[in-house]
Amino acid sequence: MTITHLRTAPIALGLCLLVAGVTFAVTDRNVAPDAVTRATMWNSHVGEFALLSDGQIPSTHADAQPFIWETKGILVFEWREPVFLDLMRIYVGDVGNNYQVRAYLGGRLDETGTLRDPEGQLTAVLNIDDRVVDQWVEVAFAEGTEADNIELWALGPTVFYEVEVLAPASDATPVAPSSWSQVKLNSIPESP
């Protein structure tokens, strides 16, 4: 090993640790798969709800299948217990439109998408007017927004590949925190 390698090794190690730290700093979890998801029946659609959480988008999977609203429609996500919300991410395909996200505590949208009974408490209304295609669209909830059901309104024809509802990760984790010195100490083989 040359002197140059000895001088750059700590920098390379530091960069690796920085990247690893950034990777582990992601604190959101996708709660969409935990929800009961349904599409309202008033407007026609093509595709299955499971497609919206299969992790497949056209840029990474050539055979990714879309969920298509032919005119407009509402996707509903319902949880048994309220969750705090950070962000909604939608992968829009080759047909984009305007969208509205409505978050509620309590209440329920009927199967047709024409009536909320009971109404429930509206905790957020977010408008997405970008009309982008073939990319992720993200909309952030205000800090502290809580809901047990969300409506994602497609205000015209659209193609979706994925929908993620991100919530803060809970403090409970199966991975115990470790300092860098503990990691190094644990990697040293024991003497026979």
C-alpha positions as CSV (number, residue, x, y, z in Angstrom):
1,M,0.0,0.0,0.0
2,T,1.4,3.4,-0.9
3,I,1.5,6.6,1.1
4,T,-1.3,8.0,-1.1
5,H,-3.6,5.0,-0.3
6,L,-2.9,5.5,3.4
7,R,-3.9,9.2,3.2
8,T,-7.1,8.6,1.1
9,A,-8.3,5.5,3.0
10,P,-9.8,7.6,5.9
11,I,-11.5,9.9,3.5
12,A,-13.0,7.0,1.5
13,L,-14.1,5.3,4.8
14,G,-15.6,8.6,6.0
15,L,-17.6,9.0,2.7
16,C,-18.9,5.5,3.0
17,L,-20.0,6.1,6.5
18,L,-21.6,9.4,5.5
19,V,-23.6,7.6,2.7
20,A,-24.6,4.8,5.1
21,G,-25.7,7.4,7.7
22,V,-27.8,9.1,5.1
23,T,-29.3,5.8,4.1
24,F,-30.2,4.9,7.7
25,A,-31.5,8.4,8.3
26,V,-34.7,7.8,6.2
27,T,-37.4,7.8,8.8
28,D,-40.6,7.3,6.9
29,R,-42.5,4.1,6.4
30,N,-45.1,3.3,3.7
31,V,-48.4,2.7,5.4
32,A,-50.4,2.3,2.1
33,P,-50.0,-1.6,2.2
34,D,-51.5,-1.6,5.7
35,A,-54.6,0.1,4.5
36,V,-57.8,-1.3,3.1
37,T,-57.7,0.2,-0.4
38,R,-60.6,0.5,-2.7
39,A,-61.7,2.4,-5.8
40,T,-65.1,4.1,-5.9
41,M,-67.5,2.5,-8.3
42,W,-69.1,5.6,-9.9
43,N,-66.3,5.9,-12.5
44,S,-64.7,3.1,-14.5
45,H,-61.2,1.9,-14.0
46,V,-58.9,-0.7,-15.4
47,G,-56.4,-2.6,-13.2
48,E,-56.2,-4.1,-9.8
49,F,-55.5,-2.2,-6.5
50,A,-52.6,-4.5,-5.7
51,L,-50.8,-3.0,-8.7
52,L,-50.5,0.2,-6.7
53,S,-48.2,-1.3,-4.1
54,D,-46.3,-4.0,-6.1
55,G,-43.1,-1.8,-6.3
56,Q,-43.1,-1.9,-10.1
57,I,-42.8,1.2,-12.2
58,P,-41.9,1.4,-16.0
59,S,-38.4,2.8,-15.4
60,T,-37.4,-0.3,-13.4
61,H,-39.8,-3.0,-14.7
62,A,-40.6,-3.2,-18.4
63,D,-43.7,-5.3,-17.6
64,A,-45.1,-3.0,-14.9
65,Q,-48.9,-2.9,-15.0
66,P,-50.9,0.3,-14.5
67,F,-54.1,1.2,-12.7
68,I,-56.1,3.5,-15.0
69,W,-59.0,5.9,-14.3
70,E,-60.7,6.2,-17.7
71,T,-62.6,9.4,-16.8
72,K,-61.9,10.4,-13.1
73,G,-62.2,8.6,-9.8
74,I,-61.3,8.3,-6.1
75,L,-59.0,5.8,-4.4
76,V,-59.7,5.4,-0.7
77,F,-57.2,4.2,1.9
78,E,-58.6,3.3,5.3
79,W,-56.7,2.3,8.5
80,R,-58.1,0.8,11.7
81,E,-56.3,3.3,13.8
82,P,-55.3,6.9,13.0
83,V,-51.8,7.4,11.6
84,F,-49.6,10.5,11.4
85,L,-48.9,11.4,7.8
86,D,-45.7,12.9,6.2
87,L,-46.0,12.5,2.5
88,M,-48.0,11.0,-0.4
89,R,-46.0,9.8,-3.4
90,I,-47.7,8.8,-6.7
91,Y,-46.0,7.4,-9.7
92,V,-47.9,8.8,-12.7
93,G,-47.7,7.0,-16.0
94,D,-48.1,8.4,-19.5
95,V,-51.4,10.2,-18.7
96,G,-51.3,12.7,-16.0
97,N,-53.9,15.1,-14.5
98,N,-54.8,17.2,-11.5
99,Y,-55.3,15.4,-8.1
100,Q,-56.6,16.2,-4.7
101,V,-55.8,14.4,-1.5
102,R,-58.3,14.6,1.4
103,A,-57.4,13.2,4.8
104,Y,-60.0,12.5,7.5
105,L,-60.4,11.3,11.1
106,G,-63.5,9.3,11.2
107,G,-66.3,9.2,8.7
108,R,-66.4,7.1,5.5
109,L,-66.8,7.6,1.8
110,D,-69.5,5.3,0.4
111,E,-68.7,2.8,-2.4
112,T,-69.9,5.1,-5.2
113,G,-67.8,8.0,-4.1
114,T,-70.7,10.4,-3.9
115,L,-71.5,10.6,-0.2
116,R,-69.5,10.7,3.1
117,D,-71.7,9.3,5.9
118,P,-70.7,10.2,8.6
119,E,-68.7,13.1,7.3
120,G,-65.7,12.8,9.8
121,Q,-63.2,15.5,10.5
122,L,-61.3,16.8,7.5
123,T,-57.6,17.1,8.6
124,A,-56.0,18.0,5.3
125,V,-56.7,19.0,1.7
126,L,-53.8,19.0,-0.7
127,N,-54.0,20.0,-4.4
128,I,-51.6,18.6,-7.0
129,D,-51.8,20.6,-10.2
130,D,-48.5,19.6,-11.8
131,R,-50.0,17.4,-14.6
132,V,-46.6,15.6,-14.9
133,V,-46.2,12.3,-16.6
134,D,-43.8,9.3,-16.3
135,Q,-42.5,10.3,-12.9
136,W,-43.1,10.5,-9.1
137,V,-45.4,13.2,-7.8
138,E,-45.0,14.1,-4.1
139,V,-47.2,16.1,-1.9
140,A,-46.3,16.8,1.8
141,F,-48.8,16.9,4.6
142,A,-48.5,19.6,7.3
143,E,-46.6,18.5,10.4
144,G,-48.9,16.6,12.8
145,T,-51.5,15.7,10.2
146,E,-53.4,12.6,11.4
147,A,-55.9,10.5,9.6
148,D,-57.6,7.1,9.5
149,N,-58.8,7.5,5.9
150,I,-57.5,9.3,2.9
151,E,-59.1,10.0,-0.5
152,L,-57.0,10.4,-3.6
153,W,-59.1,12.2,-6.2
154,A,-58.0,11.9,-9.9
155,L,-59.8,14.9,-11.4
156,G,-59.6,13.4,-14.9
157,P,-58.2,10.4,-16.8
158,T,-54.9,9.2,-15.4
159,V,-52.5,6.3,-15.2
160,F,-51.0,5.3,-11.8
161,Y,-48.3,2.7,-11.2
162,E,-47.6,3.2,-7.5
163,V,-49.1,5.1,-4.5
164,E,-47.2,5.4,-1.3
165,V,-48.5,7.0,1.9
166,L,-45.5,7.8,4.1
167,A,-45.8,8.1,7.9
168,P,-43.1,8.8,10.4
169,A,-41.3,5.6,11.5
170,S,-42.2,4.6,15.0
171,D,-39.5,4.7,17.7
172,A,-39.9,0.9,18.2
173,T,-37.4,-0.9,16.0
174,P,-35.9,-4.4,16.0
175,V,-32.5,-2.9,15.3
176,A,-30.7,-1.8,18.5
177,P,-28.7,1.4,18.2
178,S,-24.9,0.9,18.1
179,S,-22.1,3.3,18.2
180,W,-19.3,3.0,15.7
181,S,-16.9,1.8,18.4
182,Q,-19.4,-1.0,19.3
183,V,-19.6,-2.1,15.7
184,K,-15.8,-2.2,15.4
185,L,-15.4,-4.0,18.7
186,N,-18.0,-6.6,17.7
187,S,-16.2,-7.2,14.4
188,I,-12.9,-8.3,16.1
189,P,-12.7,-12.1,16.3
190,E,-12.4,-13.5,19.8
191,S,-9.1,-15.1,20.8
192,P,-9.2,-18.9,21.0
